[in-house]
Amino acid sequence: MNHRARQPDWDTIAEKFDVFLPQLAPVGEELLRALAVAPGDRVLDLASGTGEPALTLARRQPQARITGTDAAGGMVRVARKKAAERGLENLDFRVMPAERLDFADAVFDKALCRFGVMLFEDPRAACRELHRVLRPGGAFALAVWSTPETMTTMQWAARAFRDRVSEEHRPPIEKVTSLGRPGAFDALLRDAGFSRLDIVAHRFDYRFESFEHYWNTMEASDILRQQFDAMPAAERDSVRDEIARFARDFQTEHGLVIPHEYLLASGRK
Ligand SMILES: C[S@@+](CC[C@H](N)C(=O)[O-])C[C@H]1O[C@@H](n2cnc3c(N)ncnc32)[C@H](O)[C@@H]1O
């Protein structure tokens, strides 16, 4: 397996990551629905990146107290700026690796994480930490990407770059979909001490007016920056053309509609 491929440098792409957030909104909605945060709840949003879903939750549930954590200082800076601009005072953001949470035991009533767990350096340690900081009976809702075949846009990138860059520069699709393997997410959470849990596969769509809109968003997000930097500039257009060919199958009368699948684990400690 190609575990040498690296994830994006979250610190340097932090300012640009937000162009992708609207596509991930349906996943945030499902997580918040599953978590059912109540007034007075103390909530942890793990690997909250530039602040979601924590920011949405803070606006909707002003009586909850929310903490977002992320290992990348650049992402946390963007999240804090957004909270200040929106005048939200019921949340804070802290730079903190998920593997070493700087909180006492059992301090959170609820915890969530959107597309973070599979990226952690040590998901096992992180899930044990999550279990430790949740109070007994506390609820969690975690979303991870499903199988490589259902991570459609990353599959396109993986195929387009496979023969163009060396292994270490290829998109890290194995890592990103590592918890989509049958039984993997369940085993990870049980190992962490969670026994009351349910894992359900959900489908949602990325939606763009056209392939051009999709491509512009990809470029603006810098999510493939490492891959492009590792390749002769003259080949950029050929990558775009190849991905445009993959995208053709997803062109509809409503624009480009690209299905993706994720696993949502929810339950109680
Ligand atoms: C795909 S982004 C998701 C961000 C946000 N939850 C969202 O859905 O918009 C993944 C995030 O995981 C963070 N991350 C990666 N490894 C981490 C670790 N070991 N501990 C904490 N955060 C980590 C990255 O910095 C990045 O912000």
PDBQT file of the ligand as one rigid body, heavy atoms in Angstrom, charges set to zero:
ROOT
HETATM    1  C1  LIG A 301     -10.106  17.346   5.740  1.00  0.00    +0.000 C 
HETATM    2  S1  LIG A 301      -9.693  18.497   7.005  1.00  0.00    +0.000 S 
HETATM    3  C2  LIG A 301     -11.266  18.588   7.838  1.00  0.00    +0.000 C 
HETATM    4  C3  LIG A 301     -11.462  19.885   8.584  1.00  0.00    +0.000 C 
HETATM    5  C4  LIG A 301     -12.877  20.118   9.151  1.00  0.00    +0.000 C 
HETATM    6  N1  LIG A 301     -13.248  19.110  10.127  1.00  0.00    +0.000 N 
HETATM    7  C5  LIG A 301     -13.897  20.160   8.050  1.00  0.00    +0.000 C 
HETATM    8  O1  LIG A 301     -14.628  19.176   7.869  1.00  0.00    +0.000 OA
HETATM    9  O2  LIG A 301     -13.971  21.186   7.342  1.00  0.00    +0.000 OA
HETATM   10  C6  LIG A 301      -8.721  17.522   8.078  1.00  0.00    +0.000 C 
HETATM   11  C7  LIG A 301      -8.140  18.250   9.273  1.00  0.00    +0.000 C 
HETATM   12  O3  LIG A 301      -7.480  17.293  10.113  1.00  0.00    +0.000 OA
HETATM   13  C8  LIG A 301      -6.403  17.941  10.735  1.00  0.00    +0.000 C 
HETATM   14  N2  LIG A 301      -5.465  16.941  11.271  1.00  0.00    +0.000 N 
HETATM   15  C9  LIG A 301      -4.695  16.050  10.584  1.00  0.00    +0.000 A 
HETATM   16  N3  LIG A 301      -3.983  15.296  11.447  1.00  0.00    +0.000 NA
HETATM   17  C10 LIG A 301      -4.327  15.697  12.699  1.00  0.00    +0.000 A 
HETATM   18  C11 LIG A 301      -3.964  15.270  14.011  1.00  0.00    +0.000 A 
HETATM   19  N4  LIG A 301      -3.095  14.285  14.201  1.00  0.00    +0.000 N 
HETATM   20  N5  LIG A 301      -4.535  15.903  15.068  1.00  0.00    +0.000 NA
HETATM   21  C12 LIG A 301      -5.436  16.897  14.878  1.00  0.00    +0.000 A 
HETATM   22  N6  LIG A 301      -5.817  17.343  13.673  1.00  0.00    +0.000 NA
HETATM   23  C13 LIG A 301      -5.273  16.741  12.590  1.00  0.00    +0.000 A 
HETATM   24  C14 LIG A 301      -5.802  18.791   9.624  1.00  0.00    +0.000 C 
HETATM   25  O4  LIG A 301      -4.981  19.800  10.140  1.00  0.00    +0.000 OA
HETATM   26  C15 LIG A 301      -7.075  19.293   8.931  1.00  0.00    +0.000 C 
HETATM   27  O5  LIG A 301      -7.464  20.553   9.454  1.00  0.00    +0.000 OA
ENDROOT
TORSDOF 0
